[in-house]
Amino acid sequence: MRILFLEQFSSLGGAQRSLLELLPAVRRANWEAHVGLPDDGPLAARLREQGALIHTLPLSQYSDGRKHLSDAAPFLRDLAVLPAEIRKLDTLLEPAVLYVNGPRLMPAVWRAGLGRPVIFHSHNYVSIWNGKPLVAAALNATRATVLAATRFVAHQWGARARVIYGGVDGPPPDWKPAARASGPRIGLIGRIEPDKRQKEFVLAAAELAPELPDAEFLLCGDARQGDEAALRYKREVLASAPASLKYLGWCDDVYKVLSALDVLVMPSRCEGGVPYVLLDAFSASVPVLASPVGDLAETIRDGENGFLLHSASPSGIARRLRELLSMPERLALAAGNAHRLWRQRFTAERFRHEMWEVILATARRS
């Protein structure tokens, strides 16, 4: 049996982490995993490590987040070209299930008219500016099974969407926190783009630097490949950083970074699911300070298993960090509770089991 995954990005992000976390279940069932994606980038290398076979799709580059008029032309081009490419893959592979890992490809799948069982995995809120009406029409026309990363994301698709939270394996057995420096270490991990608010974080670090001379701030991540706007934003971020901030670039080993942190800051404005880096932090017992957006406000109970920002401005981040760093016992208590929540709700094995049940049920529709 074969499953064909269609992926809209070639770089690594939360939706792509979800795909990578699912592949062990595909291998365990002795299915072939085929993935169509834009180019042979970092994601393709990781997929090959998991035994997936890669097929290149002629997908254009788009701006992150809310789409602009400049994105209309490449979208229309993709909509004209992609259906034929998807039909070729379908004829070649005859997959039992077509799995669409994001909204951009759903209209092309609709136009391809394959008649295959389709799973659409929705990881973020899709606004009207990002083509929600067209995606909704495609879901109806293909009678797709809709999976959502969180209740917040599911709400946009109505009762048809089933919520399956992501999951992670956690740190390796020999993992342990690194020896701490004399002062606290505070970090932000994630793809560099305005919605992640790295600039607010580094400005907060600059505000705190004079009063916390022993503190170290870590910034881990990079701009999306080929995204000029994100690259400009990255340059702005690094130009604003104080001397106490260390830029690590992209880090494949997230647990190595987490081992050095006393607090992980997540000031994102994104409306989406539960970020994988949050689950990584929960599994590693690292306290999290996050914006109350999407399902984060439901996943994090302020003061119990993490902490919520009252304001994601630089001064708001700095003010909340001052409070938390003065209460190490509260940070430790929240970290322990977060770890227990990960074991109860967010393990990779639970995620794979629930996802594979849906894939099998969908395949039986063919």
N, C-alpha and C positions, 0 to 999 in steps of 0.2 A: 504494500500500500504506500502511496505517496501523498504528501501534503505540500502544497505550494504556498509559501508565505510571500506576500507582497509588502515591501518596506519602502517608505518614502524618503528615508535618509540613509546616508552611508557613514555618518558619524555616530558616536555613542551618546545616548541620552536615556531618559527613563523608559520610554517605549521600547527602545532597543535592548535595554537591560531585561525587560520583561520577556522579549523573544529569546534572548540567550538563556534565561532561567528556565524556559519551557523546553528547550531542546533535549535535555536529558530524558524527559518523559517520552519524547518521540523515538529516541534511540532505544529506550527500554522496551518499547512496543515493537521494535524491528520495522518501523516505518522509515521511508526515505524522506529527508527534509530537503526541500529545494527552496531557495530564497531569491526572488527578483528584487533588485535594488539599484540605485543610480550608478554607482561606480565602485571600483575595487579599493575602497578606503579602509579605515580602521575597523569598521563593523564587519566587513567581509572576512578579514583575517581572523577575528574572534569566532565568526560563524564556522569557518573552515576547521578551526580547532575543535569545534563541537560536532564535526562530521557532516555539516550541511554542504550542499552543492549550490554554487553561486551562478546566477544568470543576471546579466546587466540589462537594465531598463533605461531608455532615453528620457530621463526625468530632468526637468529644469531646476535651477536654483530659485528659491523664494526667500523673502525676508522672514525673519522669525516673528512669532506673535501675530498681531493683527495685520492683515494683508493690506497692501496699498494698490493704487491704480497701476503702478508699475508691474505688479504681479499678474495683471489680467492677461497680458499678451503671452507670457510663458505658460499660464494655465490653459489658455485656449489651444496653444500649440500642443501641449501634452494631451489634451482631450482629443485632439485630432489624430495623434500618432500612437498613443499608448494602447488603445483597444486592439489594434492589429497585432501589436507585440505580445499582449496578454493572450490573445487567441493562439498565436504561434506556440507559446509555452504550454498552453492548455492541450493543444493537439499533440505536442511532443511528449508530455508527461502523463496526461490523463489522470490528474490527481483526484483522490477521494474527497478532498476538501480544499477550498481556496480560502486562505486566511489573510485578511487585509488588516495590516497593523497600523492603521491611521487613516484619517479622513480624506486626504488628498487623492488617493487612488480609487476611492469608491465610485465616483462618476465614470471613470474609465472602465471599471469592471462592469458597471451597468451597461455601458455602450458596447462592450465586448459581447454581450448576450450569450454567455457560455452555458447556462442551464446547470451549472455545478452548485452543490451546497456551498454557501458562503458564510464565513464568520467574520464579523467586523469587530475589532477590538478598539474601543474608544478610551483614550488615555487622558484627554483633556476636554475642557469645555470648548465647543465649536460655536463661534459667534456668527451672526448673519454676515459679517464682513469676511469671514473665512469660509463662506459657502455652505452654511448649515442647511438652507432649504434644498440645495442640490444634493447634498449628502443624504438628507432625509428621504428625498425622492428615490435615490439609488437604493437605499435600504429597503424601501417598500417594493420596488420593482424586482429586486433580486431575492426577496423574502429572506434576507440575511438574519442569521443568529447574531444578536448584539450583546457583546460583553462590555462592561464598564469597569474602570479601575476603582471607582468609588461611588458612593450614593450621590454625591454632588454631580459627578459626570453622568451618571445614569439618568438623572432627572430630566435631562434635555431630550432623551429618546423615549420617554414614557414607560409604560408597563412592560414593553417588550424586552427591555434591557435587564440583563442579569449582572449583579455586582460580584466580581471576584477580585479581592484585594491581592496585590503583589506579595511576593515573599522572597526572602534571601536565606542563604545557607548559614550566614554568620561568619565570624572569623575562624581561621583554621585552628585545630586543636592546640598547637604550640604557641598561639598568639597570646601576647600579654601587653598591657600598657607600657609605653616607654618610660624610662626614668625622667621625671619632671625637671625642668630648669628651675632656677630660683623664683621665677615669676610665672603667672598663668599663661597658658597658650590657648588662643582663641582663633578659630578658623572658619572659613567658608569654602565649601566644596561644590562645584557645579559648573556647567557650561557658562561661558562668559557672554552675557547679553543683558540689555537694560532691564528686562523683567526679573532678573535674578538679583538686581540691586547691589552688585559688587561695588559700585562707586560709593553708595551710601555706607557700605561696610568699611571701606578704606578711609573715608572721611571721619567715621566714628573712631577708627583706630588712631587717626591723627589727633583727634580731640582728647583721647585717653592717654596718649603717649607721654605727655609731661607728668601726669599724676601716677602713671604706672610704668616707671622707667625699666622695670625688669620684665614687663610683659612682652610676649612675642605674638604677632598676628600672622596667620598663614592663609594664603589664598591659593586654592588648587582648582585648576580648570583651564579651559582655552575656548577661544571663539570657534564657532562652527566653520568648518572648511569651506572656503569660497564665499563667505558672507562678509562683504566689504564693510557694511554698517557695523557688524559685530566686531570686526577688527579695529575700526576707528574707536569704538567704545572701549575696547580693551586698552588701547593706547591712552585714552583719557583716564581710565581707572589706575593704571600703573603710574601715570604722571602725578596723580593725586596721593599716592601712597607715602606714608612716613617711612623713615629708616627702619623702624621696628617691624615693618611688614616684610615677610619673605614670600616671594612669588614662586610657586613650585611647578607651574605649568600643568599639563595634563598628567594625571597619575592613574595608572591602571590598577595599582594596589591601594584601594581606598582604605583598607584596614591599617595599612602602614601609616597613613596620614592620621586616621582616627586615634591610633595608639598614642599620638603625641598631644592630643587635645584635651583641655579641661572643659571647653564649651564649643559646640558647633552652632554657628549662627546661620539661620535660613530666612532672610528678610524678603523672600520672593513675593512679587505681586501676581504671579501666575494663578489662573483659575484652573486647577487640574486635580490630579489624583494625589495619592500619598507618595511623595518622591522616594526613590529607592535609597538615596543617601540618608534619609530619615530612618528607614528600616535598618540600614547598615549601622547607624549610630545607636539605635535601640539595641541591636544584637550585641554591640560592643560596649554597652553600658556607658555611653558618652552622653552627657546632658545636652539637650537641644533647646535653643531659643529661636522661635519661628514666628512668622507673620500668621495671623488668623485668617488664612485664605483657603478656599475650596474645602476639602475634607480635613485639613490640618487642624482646624478649630474643633473638630469632633474627635480626631485621633489623639490630640494632645489636650490633656486636662491640666490647665494652668496651675503650676505648683505641685502637681501630683506625679505626673510622669514626664514632665517637660515644662517649658515656659513659653508664654506668648508675648509678642511685642505689642505694646500699646500704640506705638508709632514706629514706622520703618524709616523715619528721617534719620540722618546721621546723629543728631542730638538725642533722638529717641532710642536708638540702638545703644549709644554710649551710656545713657542714663540707666537703661535696664541692665546692662552689663555691670555697672557699678553696684547695683543692688545685689545681683546674683553672686558676684565675686566676693562680696562681704559675708555671704552665707554658704560656706562650703558644705555644711551638713545638709542643707536643702538640695543642693546640686547632687550630692551622693544619693540621697533618698529618691529623688526623681529618676536618676539613672538606673537604680535597682528596679523600680517599678516599671520603667520602660523596657528593661530586659525581660521581665516576666511577661509583659504584654506581647513582645515579639514571639516568645515561645508559645503563647496561647493562640495568636491570631495571624502572625506574619512570617511563618517559616516557608522556605522554598518547597518542601515536600507537600505541605498543605496546598500551596498554590498549584503545583504540578498535578496533584490528584484531582482537584476541582476542574482545572482546565482540560485535562485529558478526558474526563467524563463528558464534557461539552463537545469536544472534538469527535468522540466516538458516536455520540447521539446525533450530531450533525451529519456525519458520514453515512449513517443508516438511512438518511433521507434520500440518498441518490438512487 
